[in-house]
Amino acid sequence: MATTIDSPAETRSNKNRKSSALLSEMASESGFWRAGAPQPRAGANPWKVWSEHLLNRRTPQTLESLCKSKDTPLGGPLDWGLSHEQLTARTRDLLALGKGLSGRAHINAEDVQETLARWLDDRKSLPQSLDFALECLAVAHALPRISKLVSQEYWWGLLEALWQITKSAAEWRSDAELPPEQGVSQQLLAGELPLTLAYLLPELRPVYKLRNAAQEALSEGLVELLNGDGLMQGPYLAYLRPLLASWTRCRVIGATFKKGPWNRKAEAQFLQLATHALALSSPQGTPLLGQPHDQPWTADFLSNMLHIGKDAADISTARTLFKKKMTASLKGKQVSVVPELSESSDWAGVAYMRTEWERSAPAIAIDYSTPDLRFEAWAGTQRLIAGTWSWETTLDGKRLGPVGGWEETCWFSNEDVDYLELSIDLAGGARLDRQILLAREELFLLLSDNVIDTAGGKLSHRYRLPLDAAVRFQAEKETREGLLCGTKPIARALPLALPEWRSDPRVGQLLESQGRLQLEQQCEGKNLACPLLIDLKKSRSSKPCTWRQLTIAQALEIQSPDVAVGYRAQCGKQQWLIYRSLGETANRTLMGQNTSLECLVARFLASSGEIDELLEIE
């Protein structure tokens, strides 16, 4: 249930309650005004002097000027990272207010007052949400520019409302366990809002002092919401851009203060987050694992974020990854040093993989922070898969549901492959091991679900990969593989554990169902491997392909697929060997290769059968 903005106020002392309610009356007290405030002459109207001062002062600059922001649809830098379709009409109106007050659109005093009056009347009943936090920021940025449009009482009423909100928000602690929207709202209301007020109204001593609480809240937020290396938890990825936008604005504003917006530890987290934000971006500039209506980077958002760190590698990466329209304002020389291509964090429940920093290169992102694992895969500029990688396992017709969540059991990354293995417990003492391997040079993606340690019986497993709306699965007529196609073929999918020819009566199928690529397999036994190889090299999609299930021997005895599985796959001239032990590891032989590994992925170097190992797991 959403909590209202005033919920923490019940814990405030009477002293704080009184001071926040009488902020306008405090203006006549000694010590309220700081150096730089206007000094009214005898007989002059103090409000007139103050309002004219606000309109005529040269500093502080507006947020648009500070960020060198160009025209945007709504609210300048407050518009960064937002999906307008998900904002309320009230929020859009308040964000648009700043554009009107800056002189870039026609402004009507009555419209301004009506918009602000609705917000002022309703603020106490509004939930702790991203919309409300943005509205508060929009009102704060409007304050210095509306002093000639509203009365003295009205202006002070708006400021006092924002003052009370900052005091209430100061009671909220930053916590990664909070629902994501509340966690993001906390950073905007307890961090960015007081920092903004302190920046915009430095002449008012009580308001200027808000920067101290803001710095504490922002420092805490960057440390608590990130994993120590700048990576955000999976549930927060839907709000990555709005939160990053807030922190970027705070960093720009905070640079005008001696102590900055946060401490050194938080600064390191912000700079690392900027790198991850690039990696978690599609070639179109939209966020990976985001929301359906997410917008791509804007040039000023991207440049402000990257120029803070002045990291030449990040700036060069952005130029390589995105279109020139997004990167035209980036400054600095292009360098050959690049950030790490891949990352995984069990704490965050997030991983991403790339073969290289190019728009044409594959990109993979995984959110395994909840049992409903989300998966996104791009083949260059075309998204192939995006959404929940769902699955269902049954034993003798009875469903084996998940118990608990995913756990990272293996992460490996080098110049050849990125490999993530996850495990989730199933009912009845079984478990599901999920393998995700991206071969960097070979350009294939191996996805495999392995059902392990069931009681034994008729075992069935099915998983579904949600295809992008522009992608369809084109199955071959005589064989069980197929092409993933947009306007043209993009990738080829091979169900390695299924017989290649449809004439083979053994059960199992690969098909498209309701926009999902679905792999189904059945067997008798305790264990079951369900691998799918997706060849991401577009030029190989028209080449011949084939695959075989390999015979595996142990102590001269042939082993069943219940014990270990092996496959040989060929696409064009490239051939690969894939082996997985499903039971206890032992010294086994397949295709003349001896192995005691749990998992082996290799490429064949020649027709003689010599192999080059890409992945070995003991």
Sequence and secondary structure as in RCSB ss.txt:
>XXXX:A:sequence
MATTIDSPAETRSNKNRKSSALLSEMASESGFWRAGAPQPRAGANPWKVWSEHLLNRRTPQTLESLCKSKDTPLG
GPLDWGLSHEQLTARTRDLLALGKGLSGRAHINAEDVQETLARWLDDRKSLPQSLDFALECLAVAHALPRISKLV
SQEYWWGLLEALWQITKSAAEWRSDAELPPEQGVSQQLLAGELPLTLAYLLPELRPVYKLRNAAQEALSEGLVEL
LNGDGLMQGPYLAYLRPLLASWTRCRVIGATFKKGPWNRKAEAQFLQLATHALALSSPQGTPLLGQPHDQPWTAD
FLSNMLHIGKDAADISTARTLFKKKMTASLKGKQVSVVPELSESSDWAGVAYMRTEWERSAPAIAIDYSTPDLRF
EAWAGTQRLIAGTWSWETTLDGKRLGPVGGWEETCWFSNEDVDYLELSIDLAGGARLDRQILLAREELFLLLSDN
VIDTAGGKLSHRYRLPLDAAVRFQAEKETREGLLCGTKPIARALPLALPEWRSDPRVGQLLESQGRLQLEQQCEG
KNLACPLLIDLKKSRSSKPCTWRQLTIAQALEIQSPDVAVGYRAQCGKQQWLIYRSLGETANRTLMGQNTSLECL
VARFLASSGEIDELLEIE
>XXXX:A:secstr
   BTTGGGGGS HHHHHHHHTTTGGGGSTTSB TTS    TT  HHHHHHHHHHH   S  HHHHTT    SSS
GGGGTT  GGGS HHHHHHHHHHHHHTTSS   HHHHHHHHHHHHHHGGG BSSHHHHHHHHHHHHHGGG TTTS
 HHHHHHHHHHHHHHHHHHTT    TTS HHHHHHHHIIIIIHHHHHHHH TTBHHHHTHHHHHHHHHHHHHHHS
B SSS B GGGGGGHHHHHHHHHHHHHHHTTSTT SS HHHHHHHHHHHHHHHHTB TTS BTT  TT     HH
HHHHHHHHHT HHHHHHHHHHS HHHHTT  S   S    S EEETTTTEEEEESSSSTTS EEEEE SSSS EE
EEEETTEEEEEEE EEEEEETTEE  EEEEEEEEEEEE SSEEEEEEEEEEGGG EEEEEEEEETTTTEEEEEEE
EES   EEEEEEEEEEB TT EEEE SSBS EEEESSSEEEEEE TTS SBTTS  S EEEEETTEEEEEEEEEE
S EEEEEEEE  GGGTTS EEEEE   EETTEE  TTTEEEEEEEETTEEEEEEEESSS   EEETTEEE  SEE
EEEE STT  EEEEEEE 
